Every structure is written in structure tokens, then in C-alpha cells.
């Protein structure tokens, strides 16, 4: 018995092709080259980047919240709300609360199809929440760039002089 046949019998790679192609094993009835070509053809689909994250500037978020086009949610802690105030029209929902995701789901159910825009201090936590919930199947979440205080690249709600609720 050839070594390849004994490997196949022991559950190895499989049987070898005919003697003219003895260096190329069959894998489940497919030629190794064919498997390689299929794998290479699939690479572009696997290499696609994640869809671009939805974002709004603080001015865009303010205008859309005012017009009722989005639900604006401030995900900071209560002590942060007290320090800076809260963006006008924002719903206060502490992301550290054990019921955060359930309450966010409730907002989604009460406002089907409407984007939920998340704002925090500098947009670091909102980006994290958007990505984390996105991996759990959430969609239509929007990150408010710059947050309340700005992030060095984007002006924040306070920098833009937008209205607050205390």
C-alpha cells in the first residue's frame, strides 16, 4: 500500500490523484488547485471592510433632534449631566446602568425606523457603544462627533453654543 493510501485509510488528506499528478491530492473529491482557486476567489469578500459608521456633527444632531428625525440619547453618567448640562432634547440614559441596553431597545420599539443618535463627553464612549451594539445586531445607531466637549477634531455641543437642558 502506498503511503498516501495508508494516510487516506487513517483519515489523512484523502486519496491521491492518478499517477500523472501524484503530488496533488484530492480533498473531498476536489483537486487541491480547485480548492485553492475557490479560496482565492472568496478573499475579496472576506477582506471587505466594515461598513462606515454613521455619524453626525453636533449641529446636525441638534437640527435633526429638533425636527424629530432622530432620537438623541446622552449616554453619560448622572454626575456628568450635572457638570455640563444635557443637550437640549436628549434622553438621559446612563450607559453604565444594568438596564441600559433594555431601555435603549425600548426607545427603538417606541420609535421604529428612527435613528438613535448617541452623545457622550467626547464621542469615545458613543463610538464604543455603537460598535459593540453593532456586533450584537443593532443598526441605525449614530455617533455624534465631538460629543459635549469636543475631541480635538470636532467641536462639541458646548463649543458650538447649542442649547442645554439642566
N, C-alpha and C positions, 0 to 999 in steps of 0.2 A: 504494500500500500504506500502510495506517495505521501510525503509529509503533509501536503495540502489536504489530501483526502482524510488523513487522520485528524487534522485540525477541524475540518468540517464535521466529522463524526463527533468530535468533542465539543461542538458548539462554537468553533472558531469563526473565521471570516466567511466561510462558505466554500463552495466548490470552485475550482479553478476553471478558467475558460479553456477552450481546446488548446492543444499543444502549441499552436501557432501564436498564441497570445498568453503563454504560461505565466507571465509576470503580472497580469492584470486579473485580479479575482472578480468574481461576480458577487454582488451584495444583494441578497434577496431577489435574484433573478435579473438584476440590473448591472450593467457594466460599470465599473468604478468611474470611468471617464464620464459616463452619462450622469451619474450621481453628482460628480464634481461640477459639471456644466449646469445642472439644475440648481445646485447650491450657489454658484456664482451668479446665476440669473436672479436669484432671490435677494442677493446682497443689497441692491439699491433700495428695495422696500424695507429691509431691516435697518438700513443706515439713515432713513429719513429722520429728520429732527422732529422734536415735539412741536405741536402747533404753537404759534406765537401766543404769548399770554395777552389777554385782554387788559388794557389799561386805559385810564382817563387822567387828564390833568385835574388839579383841584377845581379850576374854573369850569371845566367841562362837567365834572361831577356835581358841582353846585347847580349849574344850569339844568342838568338832566333831572336831578332830585327835585328841584323846584317845579319842573314841568311834569313830574310824576312818571318819568321814563325809566327811572331806576329806583331801587331801594338802597339807601345809603346806610351802612352799618358801621359804627365805631366799635372796633374790637378791643380797645384798650381797657385797662383796669379802672375801677372807680376812682382811685386816687389820682390817676392821670386826667380823668374827666374833670375832677375838681381843680387841678392845677391850671389847665389851659381852656377849659370850656369844651363844648362839643360842637362839631359842625352843625349848623342850622339844618334841621330836617333829618338828622341822623338818628337811627335807633341805637341805643346803647346795649351792647351785647359783649360782655367780658369773655374773651377767648380762653381764659383760664378756668372758667366755670365748667363743672362736670356736665352741665346740660347745654353747653354751647352749640354743639352740632345739632342736637334735637330742636333747640329754639330756632336755629338757622333754617332747619328743614321746615319748621312751622311757618316761617316767613315766606319760604319758597312756595309752600302749599297755599298760603293766603294770597299770593301774588304770582300765579302761574305764568311762565314765559317772560317775566320781567327780570332783567339782570339785577344781581345783588352786587353793589359796589362796596368794597371793604376799605376802611381807612383806619390807620393807626398813627403812631407818632411820626415815623419817617418812612413808612412803606416797607420796612423789613419784615415785620410780622404778617402784614397782609399778603405779601408775596409768598411767604412760607405757608400760610393757611390756604391760599389759592392753589398752590402746587400740591399740598398734602390732600386736600379735598378732591382735587382733580384726579389724583391717583385712585381715589375711592369712588370715582364715577360722577362726581359733581361737575356740572358745566354751568356756563353763564355767570361765572364769578368774575368780577372786575377789580383790579388793583388800582387804587387811587394813588398815582405817582406823587411822591413828596410828602404824603401824609399831612399831619397837622403842622409840623415844624420845618419841613423841607429836608432834603437829603444831600445837598451839595450840587446836584444836577437839576433838581426840580424844586421850584418854590412850593412851600407848604401853604396850607389853608390860612394860617395866621399871617404869613408873609404877604399873601395876596389881599389881606384885609377883608376876607369873606366873613359873612355874619356867623355869629356863635349863639348857641343856647347854653345857658349855665345851669 
